Amino acid sequence: MDNLDRKFEVNLFRPKSRIMKGEVLAMLAVLFGWVVAVFGFQLWLMLSKGADGRSWLEGFTFFNLPFHFWFTAQMLPLWFIIICALFNFFMDRLTERRSRKGERHHD
C-alpha cells in the first residue's frame, strides 16, 4: 500500500485526526442516546414491577392510553428527531472549526 492509499484510509475504531475523533464521538453519543431511550425505558418498566406483577407506570394514563404505550409511540420518534438535530448541530460545529483552521493556514 503506497502513501496515497494510506492518506485516505479510514478506520472508525482508530480515528487519526482530531476532526475524525470528534465525528466518532458524535456517532457514539447518538448511538448511546438512542440505546438509552429505546431500551432504557423498557428496561426501567420491566424492573419497576411490584408484587402484583405490574409496574407503577402502568397505572398512569395519558389521553386514555397507558403511559408506557404513549411514551413509546410519541416520545421515541420525538427523541429520534432531537438526537438527529443534536448530531447535525455538533457536526456543523466540527465543520466550522475545520474550515476556520483551513482559512488560517492559507493566510
N, CA, C and O atoms as CSV, one atom per row, in Angstrom:
chain,resi,resn,atom,element,x,y,z
A,1,MET,N,N,0.856,-1.173,0.000
A,1,MET,CA,C,0.000,0.000,0.000
A,1,MET,C,C,0.902,1.237,0.000
A,1,MET,O,O,1.770,1.377,0.862
A,2,ASP,N,N,0.695,2.121,-0.958
A,2,ASP,CA,C,1.545,3.296,-1.027
A,2,ASP,C,C,0.994,4.422,-0.155
A,2,ASP,O,O,-0.072,4.286,0.446
A,3,ASN,N,N,1.722,5.527,-0.091
A,3,ASN,CA,C,1.359,6.650,0.785
A,3,ASN,C,C,0.010,7.251,0.442
A,3,ASN,O,O,-0.725,7.659,1.341
A,4,LEU,N,N,-0.333,7.314,-0.824
A,4,LEU,CA,C,-1.611,7.899,-1.234
A,4,LEU,C,C,-2.780,7.078,-0.700
A,4,LEU,O,O,-3.781,7.645,-0.263
A,5,ASP,N,N,-2.667,5.762,-0.730
A,5,ASP,CA,C,-3.721,4.911,-0.189
A,5,ASP,C,C,-3.838,5.076,1.319
A,5,ASP,O,O,-4.949,5.077,1.851
A,6,ARG,N,N,-2.733,5.212,2.008
A,6,ARG,CA,C,-2.766,5.392,3.469
A,6,ARG,C,C,-3.373,6.731,3.864
A,6,ARG,O,O,-3.995,6.848,4.920
A,7,LYS,N,N,-3.194,7.735,3.023
A,7,LYS,CA,C,-3.741,9.060,3.314
A,7,LYS,C,C,-5.265,9.016,3.395
A,7,LYS,O,O,-5.862,9.748,4.184
A,8,PHE,N,N,-5.897,8.170,2.590
A,8,PHE,CA,C,-7.350,8.103,2.542
A,8,PHE,C,C,-7.917,6.909,3.308
A,8,PHE,O,O,-9.097,6.587,3.169
A,9,GLU,N,N,-7.106,6.268,4.094
A,9,GLU,CA,C,-7.555,5.129,4.886
A,9,GLU,C,C,-8.381,5.618,6.075
A,9,GLU,O,O,-7.950,6.510,6.806
A,10,VAL,N,N,-9.548,5.046,6.265
A,10,VAL,CA,C,-10.443,5.446,7.346
A,10,VAL,C,C,-10.731,4.226,8.204
A,10,VAL,O,O,-11.106,3.171,7.693
A,11,ASN,N,N,-10.556,4.374,9.501
A,11,ASN,CA,C,-10.851,3.303,10.441
A,11,ASN,C,C,-11.681,3.909,11.571
A,11,ASN,O,O,-11.192,4.762,12.312
A,12,LEU,N,N,-12.919,3.476,11.704
A,12,LEU,CA,C,-13.826,4.033,12.707
A,12,LEU,C,C,-13.353,3.747,14.127
A,12,LEU,O,O,-13.635,4.527,15.036
A,13,PHE,N,N,-12.649,2.655,14.331
A,13,PHE,CA,C,-12.212,2.274,15.667
A,13,PHE,C,C,-10.877,2.891,16.062
A,13,PHE,O,O,-10.528,2.908,17.243
A,14,ARG,N,N,-10.127,3.398,15.083
A,14,ARG,CA,C,-8.869,4.079,15.360
A,14,ARG,C,C,-8.794,5.365,14.549
A,14,ARG,O,O,-8.021,5.441,13.594
A,15,PRO,N,N,-9.585,6.386,14.910
A,15,PRO,CA,C,-9.541,7.639,14.153
A,15,PRO,C,C,-8.187,8.328,14.334
A,15,PRO,O,O,-7.615,8.309,15.424
A,16,LYS,N,N,-7.686,8.927,13.270
A,16,LYS,CA,C,-6.348,9.517,13.320
A,16,LYS,C,C,-6.373,11.009,13.608
A,16,LYS,O,O,-5.608,11.478,14.451
A,17,SER,N,N,-7.222,11.762,12.939
A,17,SER,CA,C,-7.217,13.213,13.128
A,17,SER,C,C,-8.179,13.620,14.242
A,17,SER,O,O,-9.051,12.851,14.646
A,18,ARG,N,N,-7.998,14.843,14.725
A,18,ARG,CA,C,-8.899,15.354,15.762
A,18,ARG,C,C,-10.323,15.494,15.245
A,18,ARG,O,O,-11.281,15.250,15.978
A,19,ILE,N,N,-10.459,15.881,13.995
A,19,ILE,CA,C,-11.792,16.035,13.400
A,19,ILE,C,C,-12.498,14.690,13.349
A,19,ILE,O,O,-13.678,14.587,13.684
A,20,MET,N,N,-11.776,13.666,12.931
A,20,MET,CA,C,-12.388,12.342,12.852
A,20,MET,C,C,-12.717,11.811,14.240
A,20,MET,O,O,-13.722,11.120,14.409
A,21,LYS,N,N,-11.891,12.119,15.237
A,21,LYS,CA,C,-12.196,11.713,16.606
A,21,LYS,C,C,-13.485,12.386,17.079
A,21,LYS,O,O,-14.294,11.761,17.765
A,22,GLY,N,N,-13.677,13.650,16.718
A,22,GLY,CA,C,-14.916,14.343,17.060
A,22,GLY,C,C,-16.118,13.738,16.377
A,22,GLY,O,O,-17.186,13.628,16.979
A,23,GLU,N,N,-15.959,13.342,15.118
A,23,GLU,CA,C,-17.057,12.707,14.391
A,23,GLU,C,C,-17.421,11.363,15.011
A,23,GLU,O,O,-18.600,11.038,15.146
A,24,VAL,N,N,-16.415,10.587,15.387
A,24,VAL,CA,C,-16.674,9.297,16.023
A,24,VAL,C,C,-17.345,9.509,17.376
A,24,VAL,O,O,-18.246,8.755,17.742
A,25,LEU,N,N,-16.920,10.520,18.119
A,25,LEU,CA,C,-17.553,10.834,19.397
A,25,LEU,C,C,-19.025,11.196,19.209
A,25,LEU,O,O,-19.875,10.782,19.997
A,26,ALA,N,N,-19.323,11.961,18.172
A,26,ALA,CA,C,-20.719,12.327,17.887
A,26,ALA,C,C,-21.545,11.092,17.548
A,26,ALA,O,O,-22.683,10.962,17.999
A,27,MET,N,N,-20.974,10.182,16.754
A,27,MET,CA,C,-21.695,8.954,16.401
A,27,MET,C,C,-21.955,8.097,17.633
A,27,MET,O,O,-23.048,7.553,17.796
A,28,LEU,N,N,-20.956,7.977,18.495
A,28,LEU,CA,C,-21.137,7.178,19.710
A,28,LEU,C,C,-22.160,7.818,20.649
A,28,LEU,O,O,-22.939,7.110,21.288
A,29,ALA,N,N,-22.165,9.146,20.736
A,29,ALA,CA,C,-23.147,9.836,21.579
A,29,ALA,C,C,-24.562,9.613,21.051
A,29,ALA,O,O,-25.491,9.408,21.832
A,30,VAL,N,N,-24.726,9.653,19.736
A,30,VAL,CA,C,-26.048,9.405,19.131
A,30,VAL,C,C,-26.495,7.977,19.399
A,30,VAL,O,O,-27.647,7.742,19.764
A,31,LEU,N,N,-25.596,7.030,19.221
A,31,LEU,CA,C,-25.947,5.631,19.484
A,31,LEU,C,C,-26.283,5.412,20.956
A,31,LEU,O,O,-27.228,4.691,21.275
A,32,PHE,N,N,-25.522,6.026,21.848
A,32,PHE,CA,C,-25.802,5.890,23.278
A,32,PHE,C,C,-27.162,6.492,23.628
A,32,PHE,O,O,-27.932,5.890,24.376
A,33,GLY,N,N,-27.459,7.669,23.093
A,33,GLY,CA,C,-28.757,8.298,23.345
A,33,GLY,C,C,-29.905,7.463,22.819
A,33,GLY,O,O,-30.950,7.361,23.462
A,34,TRP,N,N,-29.717,6.864,21.652
A,34,TRP,CA,C,-30.751,6.004,21.083
A,34,TRP,C,C,-30.957,4.763,21.935
A,34,TRP,O,O,-32.097,4.383,22.202
A,35,VAL,N,N,-29.870,4.119,22.368
A,35,VAL,CA,C,-29.975,2.902,23.181
A,35,VAL,C,C,-30.649,3.205,24.509
A,35,VAL,O,O,-31.496,2.436,24.964
A,36,VAL,N,N,-30.281,4.318,25.133
A,36,VAL,CA,C,-30.892,4.679,26.417
A,36,VAL,C,C,-32.385,4.921,26.248
A,36,VAL,O,O,-33.185,4.470,27.067
A,37,ALA,N,N,-32.759,5.622,25.201
A,37,ALA,CA,C,-34.178,5.922,25.003
A,37,ALA,C,C,-34.992,4.674,24.672
A,37,ALA,O,O,-36.060,4.459,25.245
A,38,VAL,N,N,-34.500,3.866,23.768
A,38,VAL,CA,C,-35.283,2.720,23.306
A,38,VAL,C,C,-35.295,1.595,24.339
A,38,VAL,O,O,-36.354,1.084,24.705
A,39,PHE,N,N,-34.112,1.219,24.800
A,39,PHE,CA,C,-34.041,0.068,25.696
A,39,PHE,C,C,-34.104,0.465,27.168
A,39,PHE,O,O,-34.574,-0.317,27.995
A,40,GLY,N,N,-33.645,1.655,27.505
A,40,GLY,CA,C,-33.628,2.082,28.903
A,40,GLY,C,C,-35.012,2.199,29.503
A,40,GLY,O,O,-35.245,1.753,30.627
A,41,PHE,N,N,-35.936,2.798,28.762
A,41,PHE,CA,C,-37.289,2.951,29.289
A,41,PHE,C,C,-37.975,1.601,29.444
A,41,PHE,O,O,-38.649,1.351,30.443
A,42,GLN,N,N,-37.803,0.736,28.458
A,42,GLN,CA,C,-38.428,-0.583,28.553
A,42,GLN,C,C,-37.828,-1.403,29.689
A,42,GLN,O,O,-38.542,-2.123,30.388
A,43,LEU,N,N,-36.515,-1.290,29.871
A,43,LEU,CA,C,-35.857,-1.983,30.980
A,43,LEU,C,C,-36.338,-1.435,32.320
A,43,LEU,O,O,-36.591,-2.194,33.255
A,44,TRP,N,N,-36.460,-0.116,32.405
A,44,TRP,CA,C,-36.957,0.512,33.635
A,44,TRP,C,C,-38.383,0.042,33.924
A,44,TRP,O,O,-38.740,-0.197,35.077
A,45,LEU,N,N,-39.188,-0.088,32.884
A,45,LEU,CA,C,-40.560,-0.559,33.039
A,45,LEU,C,C,-40.589,-1.995,33.555
A,45,LEU,O,O,-41.397,-2.334,34.419
A,46,MET,N,N,-39.706,-2.834,33.025
A,46,MET,CA,C,-39.664,-4.232,33.467
A,46,MET,C,C,-39.136,-4.362,34.898
A,46,MET,O,O,-39.632,-5.178,35.675
A,47,LEU,N,N,-38.130,-3.556,35.240
A,47,LEU,CA,C,-37.512,-3.680,36.560
A,47,LEU,C,C,-38.329,-3.032,37.670
A,47,LEU,O,O,-38.086,-3.301,38.846
A,48,SER,N,N,-39.282,-2.193,37.323
A,48,SER,CA,C,-40.067,-1.499,38.351
A,48,SER,C,C,-41.373,-2.216,38.676
A,48,SER,O,O,-42.289,-1.613,39.234
A,49,LYS,N,N,-41.463,-3.483,38.334
A,49,LYS,CA,C,-42.682,-4.231,38.628
A,49,LYS,C,C,-42.785,-4.484,40.121
A,49,LYS,O,O,-41.798,-4.773,40.797
A,50,GLY,N,N,-43.998,-4.367,40.610
A,50,GLY,CA,C,-44.263,-4.587,42.025
A,50,GLY,C,C,-44.618,-6.035,42.314
A,50,GLY,O,O,-44.391,-6.925,41.495
A,51,ALA,N,N,-45.178,-6.248,43.488
A,51,ALA,CA,C,-45.534,-7.607,43.906
A,51,ALA,C,C,-46.674,-8.181,43.055
A,51,ALA,O,O,-46.775,-9.397,42.891
A,52,ASP,N,N,-47.525,-7.311,42.520
A,52,ASP,CA,C,-48.648,-7.781,41.706
A,52,ASP,C,C,-48.257,-8.045,40.250
A,52,ASP,O,O,-49.100,-8.444,39.448
A,53,GLY,N,N,-46.991,-7.826,39.905
A,53,GLY,CA,C,-46.528,-8.085,38.548
A,53,GLY,C,C,-46.740,-6.931,37.597
A,53,GLY,O,O,-46.489,-7.062,36.399
A,54,ARG,N,N,-47.199,-5.799,38.112
A,54,ARG,CA,C,-47.416,-4.619,37.271
A,54,ARG,C,C,-46.494,-3.504,37.717
A,54,ARG,O,O,-46.192,-3.364,38.902
A,55,SER,N,N,-46.060,-2.731,36.775
A,55,SER,CA,C,-45.234,-1.569,37.081
A,55,SER,C,C,-46.127,-0.424,37.535
A,55,SER,O,O,-47.289,-0.336,37.140
A,56,TRP,N,N,-45.578,0.448,38.363
A,56,TRP,CA,C,-46.369,1.605,38.794
A,56,TRP,C,C,-46.614,2.549,37.625
A,56,TRP,O,O,-47.547,3.352,37.669
A,57,LEU,N,N,-45.793,2.467,36.578
A,57,LEU,CA,C,-46.013,3.297,35.393
A,57,LEU,C,C,-47.230,2.848,34.591
A,57,LEU,O,O,-47.814,3.641,33.852
A,58,GLU,N,N,-47.610,1.594,34.731
A,58,GLU,CA,C,-48.780,1.095,34.010
A,58,GLU,C,C,-50.077,1.656,34.575
A,58,GLU,O,O,-51.122,1.572,33.930
A,59,GLY,N,N,-50.019,2.222,35.763
A,59,GLY,CA,C,-51.214,2.800,36.363
A,59,GLY,C,C,-51.551,4.178,35.818
A,59,GLY,O,O,-52.695,4.619,35.929
A,60,PHE,N,N,-50.572,4.872,35.228
A,60,PHE,CA,C,-50.812,6.204,34.672
A,60,PHE,C,C,-51.422,6.100,33.288
A,60,PHE,O,O,-51.056,5.234,32.494
A,61,THR,N,N,-52.360,6.998,33.009
A,61,THR,CA,C,-52.920,7.068,31.655
A,61,THR,C,C,-52.703,8.473,31.119
A,61,THR,O,O,-52.666,9.448,31.870
A,62,PHE,N,N,-52.563,8.550,29.820
A,62,PHE,CA,C,-52.370,9.828,29.146
A,62,PHE,C,C,-53.166,9.753,27.857
A,62,PHE,O,O,-52.871,8.920,27.000
A,63,PHE,N,N,-54.171,10.607,27.702
A,63,PHE,CA,C,-55.090,10.555,26.567
A,63,PHE,C,C,-55.735,9.175,26.448
A,63,PHE,O,O,-55.839,8.636,25.346
A,64,ASN,N,N,-56.163,8.604,27.557
A,64,ASN,CA,C,-56.811,7.300,27.655
A,64,ASN,C,C,-55.936,6.136,27.186
A,64,ASN,O,O,-56.456,5.080,26.825
A,65,LEU,N,N,-54.637,6.318,27.189
A,65,LEU,CA,C,-53.699,5.247,26.867
A,65,LEU,C,C,-52.779,5.041,28.062
A,65,LEU,O,O,-52.457,5.998,28.765
A,66,PRO,N,N,-52.355,3.807,28.300
A,66,PRO,CA,C,-51.348,3.623,29.344
A,66,PRO,C,C,-50.108,4.447,29.011
A,66,PRO,O,O,-49.733,4.575,27.845
A,67,PHE,N,N,-49.482,4.999,30.034
A,67,PHE,CA,C,-48.365,5.913,29.827
A,67,PHE,C,C,-47.251,5.281,29.010
A,67,PHE,O,O,-46.680,5.947,28.146
A,68,HIS,N,N,-46.924,4.018,29.254
A,68,HIS,CA,C,-45.806,3.406,28.537
A,68,HIS,C,C,-46.118,3.231,27.050
A,68,HIS,O,O,-45.204,3.289,26.227
A,69,PHE,N,N,-47.387,3.018,26.686
A,69,PHE,CA,C,-47.752,2.976,25.267
A,69,PHE,C,C,-47.562,4.345,24.633
A,69,PHE,O,O,-46.996,4.474,23.548
A,70,TRP,N,N,-48.050,5.371,25.338
A,70,TRP,CA,C,-47.942,6.731,24.816
A,70,TRP,C,C,-46.478,7.130,24.673
A,70,TRP,O,O,-46.086,7.711,23.661
A,71,PHE,N,N,-45.676,6.824,25.674
A,71,PHE,CA,C,-44.257,7.178,25.621
A,71,PHE,C,C,-43.575,6.520,24.423
A,71,PHE,O,O,-42.831,7.167,23.687
A,72,THR,N,N,-43.836,5.245,24.241
A,72,THR,CA,C,-43.204,4.532,23.143
A,72,THR,C,C,-43.664,5.076,21.792
A,72,THR,O,O,-42.852,5.230,20.879
A,73,ALA,N,N,-44.942,5.364,21.658
A,73,ALA,CA,C,-45.478,5.805,20.370
A,73,ALA,C,C,-45.149,7.257,20.051
A,73,ALA,O,O,-44.955,7.595,18.884
A,74,GLN,N,N,-45.083,8.121,21.053
A,74,GLN,CA,C,-44.913,9.551,20.804
A,74,GLN,C,C,-43.504,10.069,21.117
A,74,GLN,O,O,-42.928,10.829,20.338
A,75,MET,N,N,-42.966,9.662,22.240
A,75,MET,CA,C,-41.708,10.240,22.685
A,75,MET,C,C,-40.494,9.659,21.966
A,75,MET,O,O,-39.525,10.383,21.741
A,76,LEU,N,N,-40.513,8.399,21.602
A,76,LEU,CA,C,-39.347,7.840,20.925
A,76,LEU,C,C,-39.126,8.446,19.537
A,76,LEU,O,O,-37.981,8.745,19.201
A,77,PRO,N,N,-40.163,8.643,18.714
A,77,PRO,CA,C,-39.913,9.368,17.451
A,77,PRO,C,C,-39.465,10.814,17.695
A,77,PRO,O,O,-38.618,11.327,16.963
A,78,LEU,N,N,-40.018,11.468,18.707
A,78,LEU,CA,C,-39.581,12.820,19.044
A,78,LEU,C,C,-38.125,12.814,19.505
A,78,LEU,O,O,-37.357,13.699,19.127
A,79,TRP,N,N,-37.739,11.842,20.307
A,79,TRP,CA,C,-36.350,11.726,20.762
A,79,TRP,C,C,-35.423,11.479,19.575
A,79,TRP,O,O,-34.304,11.990,19.551
A,80,PHE,N,N,-35.877,10.703,18.591
A,80,PHE,CA,C,-35.083,10.472,17.381
A,80,PHE,C,C,-34.824,11.789,16.659
A,80,PHE,O,O,-33.704,12.041,16.216
A,81,ILE,N,N,-35.836,12.621,16.539
A,81,ILE,CA,C,-35.679,13.926,15.878
A,81,ILE,C,C,-34.717,14.805,16.666
A,81,ILE,O,O,-33.883,15.494,16.078
A,82,ILE,N,N,-34.828,14.787,17.995
A,82,ILE,CA,C,-33.926,15.581,18.841
A,82,ILE,C,C,-32.486,15.101,18.683
A,82,ILE,O,O,-31.569,15.913,18.566
A,83,ILE,N,N,-32.287,13.785,18.680
A,83,ILE,CA,C,-30.938,13.235,18.505
A,83,ILE,C,C,-30.371,13.640,17.144
A,83,ILE,O,O,-29.199,14.004,17.050
A,84,CYS,N,N,-31.181,13.582,16.097
A,84,CYS,CA,C,-30.713,13.980,14.761
A,84,CYS,C,C,-30.336,15.461,14.730
A,84,CYS,O,O,-29.327,15.829,14.127
A,85,ALA,N,N,-31.134,16.307,15.371
A,85,ALA,CA,C,-30.831,17.742,15.410
A,85,ALA,C,C,-29.532,17.995,16.180
A,85,ALA,O,O,-28.708,18.803,15.752
A,86,LEU,N,N,-29.347,17.313,17.306
A,86,LEU,CA,C,-28.111,17.480,18.068
A,86,LEU,C,C,-26.900,16.992,17.278
A,86,LEU,O,O,-25.844,17.623,17.311
A,87,PHE,N,N,-27.045,15.885,16.578
A,87,PHE,CA,C,-25.957,15.367,15.751
A,87,PHE,C,C,-25.588,16.375,14.665
A,87,PHE,O,O,-24.408,16.645,14.441
A,88,ASN,N,N,-26.592,16.927,13.996
A,88,ASN,CA,C,-26.319,17.912,12.945
A,88,ASN,C,C,-25.674,19.170,13.511
A,88,ASN,O,O,-24.764,19.725,12.895
A,89,PHE,N,N,-26.126,19.621,14.661
A,89,PHE,CA,C,-25.530,20.794,15.306
A,89,PHE,C,C,-24.059,20.533,15.616
A,89,PHE,O,O,-23.211,21.384,15.349
A,90,PHE,N,N,-23.750,19.368,16.176
A,90,PHE,CA,C,-22.376,19.034,16.521
A,90,PHE,C,C,-21.505,18.912,15.274
A,90,PHE,O,O,-20.372,19.393,15.258
A,91,MET,N,N,-22.026,18.275,14.234
A,91,MET,CA,C,-21.250,18.128,13.001
A,91,MET,C,C,-21.028,19.479,12.322
A,91,MET,O,O,-19.968,19.708,11.739
A,92,ASP,N,N,-22.014,20.376,12.390
A,92,ASP,CA,C,-21.826,21.721,11.847
A,92,ASP,C,C,-20.726,22.467,12.580
A,92,ASP,O,O,-19.925,23.167,11.960
A,93,ARG,N,N,-20.685,22.319,13.899
A,93,ARG,CA,C,-19.617,22.966,14.676
A,93,ARG,C,C,-18.259,22.398,14.312
A,93,ARG,O,O,-17.292,23.150,14.194
A,94,LEU,N,N,-18.163,21.087,14.130
A,94,LEU,CA,C,-16.889,20.489,13.722
A,94,LEU,C,C,-16.461,20.985,12.342
A,94,LEU,O,O,-15.288,21.289,12.127
A,95,THR,N,N,-17.398,21.066,11.419
A,95,THR,CA,C,-17.091,21.552,10.076
A,95,THR,C,C,-16.662,23.012,10.114
A,95,THR,O,O,-15.743,23.411,9.399
A,96,GLU,N,N,-17.325,23.808,10.944
A,96,GLU,CA,C,-16.962,25.219,11.079
A,96,GLU,C,C,-15.550,25.365,11.634
A,96,GLU,O,O,-14.776,26.191,11.149
A,97,ARG,N,N,-15.210,24.575,12.639
A,97,ARG,CA,C,-13.848,24.611,13.191
A,97,ARG,C,C,-12.820,24.217,12.141
A,97,ARG,O,O,-11.763,24.837,12.024
A,98,ARG,N,N,-13.146,23.175,11.378
A,98,ARG,CA,C,-12.228,22.707,10.348
A,98,ARG,C,C,-12.023,23.788,9.285
A,98,ARG,O,O,-10.900,24.005,8.830
A,99,SER,N,N,-13.097,24.461,8.891
A,99,SER,CA,C,-12.967,25.490,7.853
A,99,SER,C,C,-12.213,26.710,8.377
A,99,SER,O,O,-11.456,27.327,7.629
A,100,ARG,N,N,-12.406,27.072,9.659
A,100,ARG,CA,C,-11.651,28.190,10.233
A,100,ARG,C,C,-10.169,27.879,10.296
A,100,ARG,O,O,-9.344,28.748,10.016
A,101,LYS,N,N,-9.817,26.647,10.660
A,101,LYS,CA,C,-8.408,26.254,10.700
A,101,LYS,C,C,-7.820,26.269,9.300
A,101,LYS,O,O,-6.674,26.679,9.117
A,102,GLY,N,N,-8.576,25.834,8.321
A,102,GLY,CA,C,-8.106,25.844,6.950
A,102,GLY,C,C,-7.879,27.265,6.432
A,102,GLY,O,O,-6.942,27.509,5.672
A,103,GLU,N,N,-8.728,28.193,6.841
A,103,GLU,CA,C,-8.554,29.592,6.420
A,103,GLU,C,C,-7.313,30.192,7.049
A,103,GLU,O,O,-6.624,30.984,6.406
A,104,ARG,N,N,-7.008,29.835,8.297
A,104,ARG,CA,C,-5.826,30.357,8.963
A,104,ARG,C,C,-4.557,29.865,8.299
A,104,ARG,O,O,-3.579,30.607,8.215
A,105,HIS,N,N,-4.553,28.619,7.823
A,105,HIS,CA,C,-3.354,28.065,7.197
A,105,HIS,C,C,-3.057,28.723,5.849
A,105,HIS,O,O,-1.909,28.737,5.405
A,106,HIS,N,N,-4.084,29.265,5.200
A,106,HIS,CA,C,-3.879,29.873,3.885
A,106,HIS,C,C,-3.408,31.303,3.995
A,106,HIS,O,O,-2.958,31.866,2.998
A,107,ASP,N,N,-3.490,31.919,5.163
A,107,ASP,CA,C,-3.048,33.329,5.317
A,107,ASP,C,C,-1.560,33.484,5.235
A,107,ASP,O,O,-1.049,34.598,5.346
